[in-house]
């Protein structure tokens, strides 16, 4: 007798495992950067929690939809460099409504790169040393936090640093995640000592934020956020996919992540983009022996992100109730590798070194003029330095 059971393709175990690792590493290694950035951009703790929820949900949904649509291991992430940029803003620079308006503009610009080829070409024409110098300068103040924390929260800082160094020695791939988990553990211990359990929010809640238009916020946030997201996430993400033999559908990816960024902004999220480093977990052999089936790993990652969204409020409230500087210190450790890569990229070409250094220093100093933040002026001064000093010197 013939069987009436219809066979269905099973989900390979390695794809599920790769998807889980991608989500676990991506979430735990950088959620503190997101919370720190949103709070610095003017968010209340409830708005920062809503922003983390929106970003986590959108990352999961975009990863799942793009992977299923294109049958490619397209992994989406939130913009960690973008969150670091927000963390570099001077306190009280903008209201969160103004920041949200700037997030929307950045999302629209990302969408336009998928619709207007000339904008894509214009973006890729931004000198790499200048873009990397701006990113490095933005990261420097946050990467100092683990060490300045030794003076304010010495026990916690030593714990996080010790776990991070031990992780680098024995489990280098998970060193950042382990240090972040140690910060979570210390935060729980501190909350327990202060009997503040009742203040922890367990249920995820979206909070609508009405955007406001501010040209200063557009210059200080929208343009730098767009540039660092594209230069540090989307373009490297395409390169990572290419290294494993996959062609990224640029138009579809930019429309999806740009629209997701703009939509998520209404609930406090800053930006989502193609994953760069974590994309290798799904696109590489860890996602399965058959390259044609590795899309299941990124789809699994999307599902896990949707599940993680349910706990985002708990994580956000834990971060805001923990000792001041605890999660900023953990976030700084999470960005050390990104800072090192940005510095190397900035100083790689001798004929750009002076302008890249100027860009880096202005961004690190966070010079604010006419209400516009340091990241914008870093780009301007870096380009002017190259034109005035380096190009003239090269012609002599």
N, C-alpha and C positions, 0 to 999 in steps of 0.2 A: 504494500500500500504506500503510495507516495505521500510524502509529508506536506502538510498545508502550511507549515511554519515558514515564513519569509525570513531569510537570513539578512541580518543587518550588519553593516561594517562596525566592528568594535573600535573603541577608542584605545589606542595603544597606551600601555602603562607608562612608557617613557615620555609620551606626550603630556599626560596628566602631571607627571612628576616635574617635567620641565616647566609647565605652565604654573604649577604651584611655587616652584623656586623663583621663577621670574617675578611673580606677584609678591612673594614674601620679601625678597631682596629689594625690589623696587619700592614697596610701601615702607618697610621698616627702616630702610637706609636714608629716607629723605622726607618722611612726613613732618619731622620737626622743622625742616627748612621751610616747608610750606606754611606751617602754623606761625613761625617766626616772621616770615615775610608778610603774611596777611595782617598780623597784629601791627607790624611797623607801618603798613599802608593805611592804617586807621581803623581796622576792623575791631569790633568788640569780640570778646571770647565766643559769644553765640554766633556771630557772623563768621569768625574764623572756623568754627566747627561746621557751619553750613558750607563754607567754601571747600573744606576738605572732603565733605560728603559729596558735593557736586563734582569735584575733580575725580574722586575715586569711582563714582558711578559712570561718569563720562569716559574715563580711561577704559573701564571694563566694557561698556557698551560699544565704543569705537573699535576696540581690539576684536571683539566678537563679530561685529557686523562686517568689518573690512576683511577679516580672515575668511569668513563664510562666503562673502561675495567674490573675492578674487582667488580663493584657494591658495593663498600665500601666507607665510608666517609674519604677518604685519602686526607688530607689537606697538601699542600706544603707551605713552607715559605722560605724567604732568611735567611741566617745565621747571626742573630743579634750578637751573641757572636763572630762570626768570624769577623764581621765588627768592633766590639769593639777591637778585637785583632789588627786589622790594625791601628786603631786610637791610639794605644799605641806605634807604631813604632816611633823611633827617626826621626825628620825631615831630609829629604834628605838621608835616609838610602839606598833607592833603587830607580832606575828609575821605571816609571810605566810599562815599557816593561818587566823589571825583575820581578816586582810584578805579572804581568799577566802570565808570565811563571810559577811562583810559584802557581798561582790559577789553572792552567791547571794540574799541578802535583797533587794537592790536589783533583781535580775532578776525576782524574784517580784512585787515591787511594780509593775514595769512590766507584767507579765502581768495583774495585777489591774485596772490602768487600762483594759484591753481587755475585762474581764469585768464590772466593777462601775462603772456609769455615775456613781454618786455620788462615787467616788474620782477620776474624771476631772474632775468639777465642782469637787471640793475642791482638786485640784492647780491648776486654772486660776484658783482664787480667791486663790492666793498673789500678793501684789502684785508686779507686774513690777519696780518700782524696787528692791525688797528682793532678789528673785532675781538681778537683774542686778548689784546691788551686791555680793552674795556672790561671784558669778562674777568680777567685776572684782578684788575683793580677793584671791581665790585666785590670779589670774593675775599680779598685780603682782610678786611675788618671782621668778617664773620669767621674766617679761619683762625683768627687770633683768640676767639672766645674760649676754646678749650684751655688755653694757657693763662689768660687773664682770670679765668674762673678759679685758678689755683689760689688766688688771693681772697675771693669772696665765698666760694663753697669748696674748700680744699679737699674734704673727704670724698665728695661726689666727683670732683674733677680727677682726683687720683684714681678712683675706681674706674671711671670711664676710660681714662688713658691706659690703665693697666690692662683692661679687657681688650681694648683696641690693639695694643702692642702684642698681647698674647694671641689674639686672632690673626694678626699679620704673620706671626711665627708658625702657628699650627693650622689655621684655617683661613688663609688669606682672602679667599673669595667672599667669606662671610664676616670679615673683621668689622666692617661698618655696621652690619645688621646686629652683630653681637654687642657692639658698644652701644647701639641705640636701645637694645633690649635691656642692657645694664642700667641705662638712664631710666627706662620704664620701671625697672625693679626698684631703683632708689626713690623714684617719684612715689611709687605705691607705699614704700616704707615711710616716707615723709608725711604723706597724707594720713597714714595710719597713726602716726605719732601725734598729729594735730587734730585727729578725730574729725576730718573734713569729708568723710565718706558721703554724707548727705548732699554735698555740692556736686558730686560727679553726675554727669548727664549720660545715661545709658542708651536712651532711644535717639536715633538720628532724626534731626529736624532741619528742613530747609527753611532759610529765612530770606525772603525777597529783599533786595537792595535796589532802591530807585537810583538810576545813574544820573550823574550831573556832568555837564560839559565844562572842561577847564583846559584852555590851551596850554597852560603851564604843565598840567598833568599829562596831556598828550605828548608834549616834548620830553618831559622827565620820565614818563612811564611807558607810554605806547610805543614810541620809536625804539628806545633801548630794549624793551621787552620783546618786541618783534624781531629785532636784530639778533639778540642772544638766543632766542628760541630757534630761529632759522639757522644761524651759524653754528650753534653748539648742539642742536638736537636734530632738526629735520634734515639738513644736508649731510651730517655724519651718519644719520640713520639710513639714508639712501646708500651711502658708501658701505656700511656694514652689510646691508642686504646684498649689495652687488658682490661683496667679497665671498658670499656663500652661493653665488650664482642666481640670485633672484633680482628681477627688475621691479622696482617699486612703482606702482601706479601713482604718479605724482599728482595729477589733477584730482583724482578721487581722494587721495590722502590729505591734500591741503584743504579741499572743500569740507571734508569730514571734520578734521581737527580744527580748522578755522571756525566753522559753524559751532562746533562743540565748545570752543573757547568763548565765543561771543554769547552763546546761550548760558553757559555755566557762570559767566560773569554776573548775571542778574541774581545769582545766589551766592556770590562771593568768590568763585573760582577765578584764577588768573589766566591759565593757558594750558592746553594739552598739545601734544606733538608726537611725532614718530620717536620711538625709543631708539637710543644709540647703543650704549653699552649692553643693557639688558636684552636688546634685540638679538644678540648673539646666542642667548640661551635657548631661544625658540628656533632661530634660523640655522643654528649649528647642529652638529651630530647629537647633542643632548636632546634635541627635539625629535629624534628618530633617525633610523638608518636610511629610510627612503625620503629624499628631499621633497618628493611630491606629496608626502603626507604630513610634513612638518607644520602645515597651517593649523593642524589640530592642537599643537602645543600653544600657539598664540591664542587660539580660540579658548583653550582651557584657561589660559591666563586671564582672559576677559571674564570668564565665569567666576574665577576666584576673586577678581577685583570687585565684581558685583556683590559677592559675599562679604568681602572686607568692608564694603561701604556700610554694611549694617553695624559695624563696630567703630566707625569713624568718629562718632560723637563721643564715645568712651575714651578713645585715644586723645581727641582734642581737649576734652575737659581734664584729662590726666596731665596733659602738657601745661595747661594754664594754671592748674592748682599746685604744680610742683614748685620747688624752690626756684627763685629767679635766677636765670642764667643756666639752669640745668640742661634744658633741651637745646638752647643756643650752643652750648659747648658740644653736645652730641652732633648737632648740625654742622658745626665747624669741622669736626673730624670727618664727617661724611663728604665734605667738599674738598678735602686736601688733595685727592687725586685729580679732581677737576681743576683745581688751582695750578697744580704742577703742570698739567697738560696745556693749560692756557698760557702759562709763562713760557713754556718751551715753544709753543706756536707763535707767541708774540716776538720772541727774541731769535728765532731761527734764521731769519734773513738779515745779514749785516747791514744792507742798505735801508732797512726799516727799523733798526734797533732804537735809534734816538726817538723817533716818533712813537714807536710802540711803548717805549719807557715813559714818555710824556703822557700818553693816553692812560697807562696803568696808574701813574701817580695822581693824575687829576681825578680819575675815578675813585681811587682809594681815599683821597682827601675829601671826596664828595662835595666839591665846590658848588655852591648854589648862587646863581646870579639871575636877577629878574624873576625869581620864583621858579627857575628851572634847575633841576637837580644835576648832580655831577656826571652821571653817565652820558648825558647829552653833550655836555661841554668837553668831556674826555674825547669823544669822537671828533668834535670840531677842532680842538687844540691839537690832537694827534694828526689829523689830516693837514692842518696849517703848518705844523712843524715839518712834516714830510715835504710839502711843497716849497716852503721857504728855505729850509736848511739842507735837507738831503737831496732833493732834486737839483737844486742850484749847485751844490758841491759836486754832484755827479757829472755836471756839464763842464766843469772847469778842467 
